[in-house]
Amino acid sequence: MARVPEAHYQRRSMAAIVVYVAIVMLVRSPAREATSLPAQLMFALLPVAPMVYVIWLLARRIWASDELEQRTHLIGLGVATGIVAVVSLIGGFLAAGKVLTLEGAASFLLFIFPLLLLIYSATRAWVARRYGIDALCDDGVPMYQKFLIGALLLAGVATWLYSKGADDFDLGVLAGLSAALAIGAVLSGVRRWRSRRNARPEP
Amino acid sequence: MINRVRELRAGHAWSQADLADRLDVSRQTVNAIETGKYDPSLPLAFRIAKLFRTNIESIFEPGKE
């Protein structure tokens, strides 16, 4: 399989995540208000489609990676799977012990996949750095710019939903994610500035 | 492991990206091999040796354990 350019993967996965966020926000009310089972199922499961696409992109990217890249992916996925498994067990037992309500446990499940992706990305970046690779910035687009674009996109979606009268929970989630990405942009920008300041030219 | 990949690449006046294209790996993997941060698998080591028309032992040698 041909190697997948990092920029190609980043663009498509970011677009899918934006579509995912938009669908999640748009179908929350229709999913609760739908009366027929097929409509309920359709609205409830619609957000899964863009995430399946992201998983397919990720699988294709790993399949087409070289041996060192596959090693970093594998370690990232292994660590993420282990941590998410423990977190899922904790959530499951808390729900079984009625410490978490059923609705709380359902919301908890929604964060499993984003948590997995987050831990996978962070672990892969850390492992890659040990091999002298900047895994978060190997497509020519600085990481702080990616964070910034994500923050602006989510802020844009939040503003649009606010104008449509979305509920406080949705706006809170989006504002929180946007703020987290903005902080990520600042931290990444500082890191980039410091590494550039200390950079030495390749012999 | 110590290797002569950078020296051989320079001998052909190839950039890391040129070598990466020829080996079908990423430029960063070439960089990791050259800097000794990553030891390639046997199949990749054979590809490197074949590309430079030499044997593996003349490119890679064990470093200090």
Interface residues (C-beta under 8 A of the other chain):
Chain A: R3 S65 D66 E67 L68 E69 A128 R130 Y131 G132 I133 D134 D138
Chain B: D24 V25 S26 Q28 T29 N31 A32 T35 K37 Y38 P40 S41 L44
